[in-house]
Amino acid sequence: MMTQYPQLYADVSTITWVIPRTAFYDYLEALVRAGLGKRLMFGSDQMRWPEKIGAGIEAIEQAPFLSADEKRDILYHNAIRFSRLEQESK
């Protein structure tokens, strides 16, 4: 869907810890290889297990195939751009 609809973004949240790390990395790496890294965002997505937010962030920070810029995009920059917060701060 994301390749067909350029306005569509996706979040990686619960999937960062609910499936095995290797499966998550396969999924995330395929999305980045497909050129969708600028439209992926980390989201807490739930508050039933707030302690898992740290585990999700850690999964992205430890992804060996992501550059430092790609990690910052997923954890911060993409959400800023999506929310148009850049324009408000200028």
C-alpha positions in Angstrom: 0.0 0.0 0.0 2.8 2.4 0.8 4.3 2.2 -2.6 1.0 2.9 -4.2 0.0 5.7 -1.9 2.9 8.1 -1.2 0.9 10.0 1.5 0.6 6.8 3.6 2.9 6.5 6.6 3.4 3.5 8.9 4.4 3.1 12.5 6.5 0.4 14.0 5.5 0.1 17.6 4.2 -3.1 19.1 5.7 -5.2 16.3 9.2 -4.2 17.6 8.8 -6.5 20.6 5.8 -8.8 20.0 7.5 -10.8 17.3 11.1 -12.2 17.5 13.7 -9.6 16.9 15.1 -11.3 13.8 11.6 -11.3 12.2 11.1 -7.6 13.0 14.5 -6.8 11.5 13.6 -8.7 8.3 10.4 -6.7 8.1 12.0 -3.4 8.8 15.0 -3.9 6.5 12.6 -4.9 3.7 10.7 -1.6 4.2 13.8 0.5 4.2 15.2 -1.3 1.1 12.0 -0.6 -0.6 12.7 3.1 -0.1 10.0 3.6 2.6 12.3 4.6 5.5 11.2 8.3 5.3 7.7 7.2 6.0 8.2 4.9 9.0 7.7 6.2 12.5 8.1 4.8 15.9 4.9 5.0 18.0 4.2 3.9 21.5 0.9 2.6 20.1 -0.4 1.4 23.4 -0.2 2.1 27.1 -1.1 -1.2 28.5 2.6 -2.1 28.8 4.4 1.2 28.9 7.6 -0.5 29.9 7.8 -2.0 26.4 8.3 1.5 24.9 12.0 1.3 25.8 12.3 -2.2 24.3 10.8 -0.9 21.0 13.3 2.1 20.9 16.1 -0.3 21.7 15.1 -2.6 18.9 15.4 0.3 16.4 18.6 1.7 17.9 20.3 -1.7 17.7 19.2 -2.5 14.2 22.6 -3.2 12.5 21.5 -2.4 9.0 20.1 1.1 9.8 22.4 4.2 9.6 22.3 6.7 12.4 20.3 9.0 10.1 17.7 6.3 9.4 17.3 5.6 13.1 16.8 9.3 13.8 14.2 9.5 11.0 12.2 6.6 12.4 12.4 7.7 16.0 12.0 11.5 15.4 12.3 13.2 12.1 9.6 11.4 10.2 7.0 12.2 12.9 8.1 15.9 12.9 7.7 16.1 9.1 4.4 14.2 9.2 3.0 16.4 11.9 4.3 19.5 10.1 5.9 20.6 13.3 8.9 21.9 11.4 6.8 24.7 9.9 5.4 25.8 13.2 8.8 26.2 14.8 10.2 28.5 12.1 
